[in-house]
Amino acid sequence: MRRRSATILVLGTLTVVFVGLLAVPAAAEITQGSCRGSATFPDKATDKVLDAARPRSLVFEAPTGATVNYTGDLGPGASASDEPVAFEGGVSLQLPRTSIPIASWEGETEEFSDSGTYTYELPAGIPAGTGDIEVSAFHNHTGYGNCAAVVSVSIAGSPGVAAAVAGGLTALSGAATLAAGRKKP
């Protein structure tokens, strides 16, 4: 019975590890429309510009909070409208079980481009220093086009408590596996 439990525990652990290793890397960047957009992080020493067309395989390290300079437009050939047009959009972090909004916008305008500054601060629960996180953005300009883009970011910082808990659980799982397979005298 103990051998069976140990075998099941080992196979379960290996299954989780292999599924994680076999995950397909993300491929698309701009997933809908021809919009262009970027955010410049002036306080970063290197790799300051996050562009909507950036390949998802190139992970961008983002600070937990910053003031960014942004610019965006509906794409080549887009020009101002004679009448105000409704628009909406947003940026969010895509975590395994939830989506966390970072910025949103809506209103009416005659322009098909915008630029300015935006200050953000990520919520405390966002895992820093743990690897790639998907960031998605969308912009809908009623009657003129919809756009969506996805980029990969890594939040700057140390994983802290989350890494310690994960390490502890891994060690406990390993000890349980060894104990389950050990013969009692």
C-alpha positions as CSV (number, residue, x, y, z in Angstrom):
1,M,0.0,0.0,0.0
2,R,2.8,2.4,0.9
3,R,4.6,1.7,-2.4
4,R,1.4,2.4,-4.3
5,S,1.0,5.7,-2.5
6,A,4.6,6.7,-3.1
7,T,4.3,5.7,-6.8
8,I,1.1,7.8,-7.2
9,L,2.8,10.8,-5.4
10,V,5.9,10.6,-7.6
11,L,3.9,10.2,-10.8
12,G,1.7,13.1,-9.8
13,T,4.7,15.3,-9.1
14,L,6.4,14.4,-12.4
15,T,3.2,15.0,-14.3
16,V,2.9,18.6,-12.9
17,V,6.6,19.2,-13.7
18,F,6.4,17.9,-17.3
19,V,3.2,19.8,-18.0
20,G,4.9,23.0,-16.9
21,L,7.9,22.2,-19.1
22,L,5.8,21.5,-22.1
23,A,3.9,24.7,-22.1
24,V,4.0,26.3,-25.5
25,P,5.6,29.8,-25.6
26,A,3.3,32.6,-26.6
27,A,3.5,33.6,-30.3
28,A,1.3,36.6,-31.2
29,E,1.8,40.3,-30.4
30,I,-0.8,42.4,-32.0
31,T,-3.8,40.1,-32.0
32,Q,-6.4,42.3,-33.6
33,G,-6.4,45.4,-35.8
34,S,-3.6,47.7,-37.0
35,C,-3.3,50.0,-34.0
36,R,0.1,51.2,-32.8
37,G,1.0,51.9,-29.2
38,S,3.9,52.2,-26.9
39,A,4.9,53.1,-23.3
40,T,8.3,54.6,-22.4
41,F,9.6,54.2,-18.9
42,P,12.0,57.1,-18.5
43,D,13.3,56.0,-15.1
44,K,14.7,52.7,-16.4
45,A,18.4,52.6,-17.3
46,T,17.9,50.2,-20.3
47,D,15.1,48.7,-22.4
48,K,12.9,51.7,-21.8
49,V,10.2,51.3,-24.5
50,L,7.5,48.7,-24.4
51,D,5.9,48.6,-27.8
52,A,2.6,46.8,-28.7
53,A,4.4,45.1,-31.6
54,R,7.1,43.7,-29.3
55,P,7.4,39.9,-29.7
56,R,6.0,38.2,-26.7
57,S,9.2,36.1,-26.5
58,L,11.1,39.3,-25.6
59,V,10.1,39.7,-21.9
60,F,10.0,43.3,-20.7
61,E,11.0,43.9,-17.1
62,A,8.4,46.4,-15.6
63,P,8.7,48.2,-12.3
64,T,6.0,47.8,-9.7
65,G,5.1,51.4,-10.2
66,A,6.1,54.2,-12.6
67,T,5.1,57.2,-14.6
68,V,5.2,56.3,-18.3
69,N,4.9,58.3,-21.4
70,Y,2.4,56.7,-23.8
71,T,1.5,57.2,-27.4
72,G,-1.0,55.4,-29.6
73,D,-3.0,55.6,-32.8
74,L,-5.4,53.6,-34.9
75,G,-2.7,52.7,-37.4
76,P,-1.5,53.9,-40.8
77,G,-3.9,56.2,-42.7
78,A,-6.1,57.0,-39.7
79,S,-7.1,60.7,-39.6
80,A,-9.3,62.8,-37.5
81,S,-13.1,62.5,-37.7
82,D,-15.5,65.4,-38.3
83,E,-17.7,64.4,-35.4
84,P,-16.9,62.9,-31.9
85,V,-16.6,59.1,-31.9
86,A,-17.0,56.9,-28.8
87,F,-14.0,55.0,-27.7
88,E,-12.9,52.7,-24.8
89,G,-9.8,50.7,-23.9
90,G,-7.8,49.2,-21.2
91,V,-4.6,47.4,-20.0
92,S,-4.6,44.4,-17.6
93,L,-2.3,41.8,-16.2
94,Q,-3.5,38.2,-16.9
95,L,-2.7,36.0,-13.9
96,P,-3.6,32.3,-13.8
97,R,-7.0,32.7,-12.2
98,T,-7.8,36.4,-12.6
99,S,-7.3,39.6,-14.6
100,I,-6.1,42.7,-12.8
101,P,-6.9,46.0,-14.5
102,I,-4.0,48.5,-14.7
103,A,-5.5,51.3,-16.8
104,S,-8.7,52.0,-18.6
105,W,-10.1,54.8,-20.7
106,E,-13.3,55.8,-22.4
107,G,-15.0,58.9,-23.9
108,E,-15.6,60.6,-27.2
109,T,-13.1,62.3,-29.5
110,E,-12.6,63.5,-33.1
111,E,-8.9,62.4,-32.9
112,F,-7.6,58.9,-33.8
113,S,-4.3,59.2,-31.8
114,D,-3.3,60.2,-28.3
115,S,-0.2,60.7,-26.2
116,G,0.5,61.7,-22.6
117,T,1.7,60.4,-19.3
118,Y,0.2,57.9,-17.0
119,T,1.2,56.9,-13.4
120,Y,0.5,53.4,-12.2
121,E,1.2,51.4,-9.0
122,L,0.7,47.6,-9.1
123,P,-1.4,46.1,-6.3
124,A,0.7,44.4,-3.5
125,G,-0.4,40.9,-4.5
126,I,1.2,40.9,-7.9
127,P,4.1,38.3,-7.9
128,A,7.4,40.1,-8.4
129,G,10.5,38.4,-9.7
130,T,8.7,35.2,-10.6
131,G,8.9,35.2,-14.4
132,D,6.6,36.1,-17.3
133,I,3.2,37.6,-16.8
134,E,0.9,38.3,-19.8
135,V,-0.3,41.9,-20.2
136,S,-3.1,42.5,-22.6
137,A,-4.4,45.8,-24.0
138,F,-7.4,46.7,-26.2
139,H,-8.8,49.8,-27.8
140,N,-12.2,50.1,-29.5
141,H,-13.0,53.1,-31.6
142,T,-16.7,52.8,-32.5
143,G,-17.1,52.4,-36.3
144,Y,-13.4,52.8,-37.0
145,G,-11.7,49.8,-35.6
146,N,-10.9,47.6,-32.7
147,C,-7.4,46.6,-31.6
148,A,-5.8,44.2,-29.2
149,A,-2.2,43.4,-28.2
150,V,-0.5,41.1,-25.8
151,V,3.1,41.4,-24.4
152,S,5.1,39.5,-21.8
153,V,6.4,41.3,-18.7
154,S,8.4,40.3,-15.7
155,I,7.7,42.4,-12.6
156,A,10.9,43.7,-11.1
157,G,11.8,42.7,-7.6
158,S,12.2,39.6,-5.4
159,P,9.6,36.9,-5.2
160,G,9.9,37.1,-1.4
161,V,7.4,35.1,0.7
162,A,5.8,33.4,-2.3
163,A,9.1,31.8,-3.2
164,A,9.7,30.7,0.4
165,V,6.3,29.1,0.6
166,A,6.7,27.3,-2.7
167,G,10.1,26.0,-1.7
168,G,8.8,24.8,1.6
169,L,5.9,23.0,0.0
170,T,8.3,21.4,-2.5
171,A,10.6,20.2,0.3
172,L,7.6,18.8,2.2
173,S,6.3,17.0,-0.9
174,G,9.8,15.5,-1.4
175,A,10.0,14.3,2.2
176,A,6.5,12.8,2.0
177,T,7.5,10.9,-1.1
178,L,10.6,9.5,0.5
179,A,8.7,8.6,3.7
180,A,5.9,6.9,1.8
181,G,8.4,4.7,-0.1
182,R,10.5,3.7,3.0
183,K,10.0,0.3,4.5
184,K,9.2,0.2,8.2
185,P,11.5,-2.1,10.3
